[in-house]
Amino acid sequence: MSTKQNTNTNTNEALNFIAENIDKLKMLLCASTGDKPLKYKFIGKRSTKTVFMSVKLQYLINEYCIEHDVKIGDVIEAAMVEYLTRHEWSDKISAILSDSNGKTGETG
């Protein structure tokens, strides 16, 4: 019986872990589903932010956007959402995405 209880305990722990990390799991599973990055819909006014980066990275991003027919802003937005989610800000990201009617898997 103790083996069955251990199995049930392990199963419950695994299910609890999955439930607690469902947003991260969705991000990991959806990250490689298409050629284009996920596009997030944010309600509200758009703003400009100037950033400085390596010239080589800038060329790489430009080349990617041309090759995949996406806007630089969409790529950077998706990268920032993923970065912040991976660095313990998933609650804040989830809050602004739910305020914006959630994220969409639309590509383009």
C-alpha positions in Angstrom: 0.0 0.0 0.0 2.8 2.4 0.7 3.9 2.1 -2.9 0.5 3.1 -4.1 0.4 6.1 -1.7 3.8 7.2 -2.9 2.6 7.0 -6.5 -0.5 9.0 -5.7 1.6 11.6 -3.8 4.1 11.9 -6.6 1.2 12.2 -9.1 -0.4 14.9 -7.0 2.8 16.8 -6.7 3.4 16.6 -10.4 -0.1 17.8 -11.2 0.2 20.7 -8.7 3.5 21.7 -10.3 1.9 21.7 -13.7 -1.1 23.7 -12.5 1.2 26.3 -10.8 3.3 26.7 -13.9 0.7 26.4 -16.7 1.5 29.8 -18.2 5.2 28.9 -18.5 4.3 25.5 -20.0 2.0 27.1 -22.6 4.8 29.5 -23.6 7.3 26.7 -24.0 4.9 24.6 -26.0 3.8 27.4 -28.2 7.2 28.9 -28.8 8.1 26.7 -31.8 4.7 26.2 -33.5 5.3 28.4 -36.5 7.7 30.4 -38.6 6.6 33.7 -37.2 6.7 34.7 -33.5 3.6 35.0 -31.5 1.9 38.3 -31.8 0.5 39.8 -28.6 -2.5 42.2 -28.7 -2.1 45.1 -26.3 -5.0 47.6 -25.9 -4.0 51.2 -25.8 -1.7 53.7 -27.3 1.6 52.5 -28.8 4.8 54.2 -27.7 8.3 54.5 -29.0 11.2 53.2 -27.1 14.8 53.8 -28.3 17.2 51.0 -27.5 20.9 50.5 -28.2 22.1 47.1 -29.3 24.9 45.5 -31.2 25.0 46.4 -34.9 25.3 42.7 -35.7 22.2 41.9 -33.7 20.4 44.8 -35.4 21.2 43.4 -38.8 20.1 39.9 -37.7 16.8 41.2 -36.5 16.3 43.2 -39.8 17.1 40.1 -41.8 14.7 38.0 -39.8 11.9 40.5 -40.2 12.4 40.7 -44.0 12.7 37.0 -44.4 9.6 36.2 -42.3 7.6 39.3 -43.3 7.0 40.5 -39.8 7.4 43.9 -38.1 10.4 44.7 -36.0 8.1 45.9 -33.2 6.2 42.7 -33.1 9.4 40.6 -32.8 10.8 42.9 -30.0 7.4 42.9 -28.2 7.2 39.1 -28.3 10.8 38.8 -27.2 10.2 41.1 -24.3 7.1 39.2 -23.2 9.0 36.0 -23.3 12.0 37.5 -21.5 9.9 39.0 -18.7 7.9 35.8 -18.3 11.0 33.7 -17.9 12.4 36.1 -15.4 9.7 35.9 -12.8 7.4 38.6 -14.2 4.8 36.2 -15.6 2.1 37.5 -13.2 2.6 41.1 -14.4 2.6 40.0 -18.1 -0.5 37.9 -17.5 -2.2 40.9 -16.0 -1.6 43.2 -18.9 -2.4 40.5 -21.4 -5.7 39.8 -19.7 -6.4 43.5 -19.6 -5.8 43.4 -23.4 -8.1 40.5 -24.1 -5.2 38.0 -23.9 -2.6 36.9 -26.4 -3.3 35.6 -29.8 -1.4 33.0 -31.8 -2.1 34.9 -35.0 1.0 35.2 -37.1 0.9 38.4 -39.0 
